[in-house]
Structures are given as C-alpha cells and as structure tokens.
Amino acid sequence: MSTDPAAAPAPKRASVPYRPPLVSLWRQNDLADSVVAFLPGTNLSRLPVISKSFRAAQPLVLFTAARRLKVLDRAQDAFLDVLREASPEHNIFRETWDGGLARWLRADGEGLRADTVGSPPHLRLRGTNEDHTGLFHHFPRSAGRSLAVKSFRAQVTFPNGAASGASGYIWLCRDPNRNEGCEAIGGIYGCYRGEDIDVQEIEPEDRVGTLKWIATQQDESGEWTNECTELCTVEPGVCYEVTASFSEKGDDELMTAAVNVTPLGQLPLATTLIPCRAGDLEVVKIYN
C-alpha cells in the first residue's frame, strides 16, 4: 500500500514590525521637509518623544525649520553662543543689570545720570557731558593671558530719537591709554546723519537718526583711527538688538565683524561686514 507524501509546510513569512503611519512617513526623507514645514514651532520640541527616529533627526528638524523661516544665521549664532558659554576655556561677560551698577565704575563728568529701571531691569542713561564719559568695566589681566573678542550683543533704545553729538555708546576697547583715538575694537552709538555743524542747519523734523558701528580702521593716509559705519536709521522708542561675530585675526592684524541689527518685533536687517583692527579687550564703556 502506498501513501502520498506529506505536503511540505508553508514557508514562514518574515514578520514586519508595525510602524505608526507618521513614523513611516518620516522615514521617507523626501517627506521630512514637508512634515516640518506644516508643524507649528511649539510642536517641534515634542517630536523626539515619538520615537528613536525622531530623536535622531531632531538636529535636522531644527536646521530645516530655521532655514524655512529664514532665520538660519540667527539660529546658528544662538547655538554657537551656548557652546561658547558651556566651554570652560571661553570667558563670557554678560550684564543683565540684576545687580544694578555693582560691576561698573563711573567716570567723573557733569550732566550724565545712570540708573537701572524696569523688570527685567535695563540701564537708563539721561543727559550727556562734553567729555563723553560714563560707565566702564575693566577686565583684569593675568600673566600671559589676553582676551580676544568673539561676539557682541546689545539692545539699545533711543526714547527721543538719536541726538546731535551722539549718544548711547557701547564700546569694546583696547587699552585707551596706549591707543587713544584708535581704541575701538567694536561698538555702537546713535547720532543724526551728517556732521554736527550741518545738522544744525536742518529743521528738527527733517533730521535723520542713525545707528552706527565704530571700529579701528586705517584712514587714507594709513593711520589707525576710530571710524564709523552706518548700520540703519532709528525711530524714537524702538528697541534695536545689535549682534556681531568676529573672525580670527589675520597676519595683517585685521579681522571682520559681521554685524546684524534687528528692530524689536521686526525681521533682521541685512548683515554688514566691516573690516576692523583686532586687539586685546581691556574695557567696556557705556555713555552718552
């Protein structure tokens, strides 16, 4: 008696892990950009909790979002600022005015009043004096060490607009005693457009207030002097945030300052690249 051979067992199908639809979409790189584009910014921080894929892709998510919103330069600067702050080999000087004027010395001079007001606090300067003196902070020097400026950030408001004769100075300076007239590493101030003598001939309502960057550059005769570059016009009461990043010093002692101005609540203005003389930071000055 013969029997039919037993039927061979059916081959086992490989199990396919279940992936939620959103994760499956995310694994298609061509769709990742679109997913990020339509997510509200507040949701981006929650993506890493969905899965390992989202956690791994978070740097790309943030980069993509910043690029689409056209704030990539600002996002990169903020990221680098955090890295600099976390690096022990870098010194960060930040003034929040929580301690009032405790870290600042005041130069002798008549007519200028300085105090801190508001919450969060900010510095208020009122009046001017002919000597262009005010607050200053010296950085202690240790043997064999010097301070190279890498970045600058400040917010400034001109309540009544810019003034003839200049006001709202925030300077990063090398040693003024050895570099008089060419001490500015970089900084800002506000003034009317044009020479003071010419401004007096213009009706007050027609005068144009400007925000300027000051730095040491070579003049036409090859001498080092403090030179200014107009960054933008200013409106009374508008807060302007000025940021700058400095390149490494070249063999010619020059570096480049990439300066950005952002009026509060508005888009940043175009970056201005300004060549300037490098130097060791000795003092920060603030005055009218």
Buried (B, 14 or more C-beta within 10 A) or exposed (E): EEEEEEEEEEEEEEEEEEEEEEBEEBEEEEEBBEBBEEBEEEEBEEBBEEBEBBEEBEEEBBBBBBEEEEBBBBBEBEBEBEEBEEEEEEBEEEBEBEEEBEEBEEBEBEEBEBEBEEEEBBBBBEEBBEEBBBBBEEEEEEEEEEBBBBBBEBBBBBEEBBBBEBBBBBBBBBBBEEBEEBBBBBBBBBBBBBEEEEBEEBEEEEBBBBBBBBBBBBEEEEEBEBBBBEBBEBEEEBEBBBBBBBBEEEEEEBBBBBBBBBBEEEEBBEEBEBBBBBBBBBBBBBBB
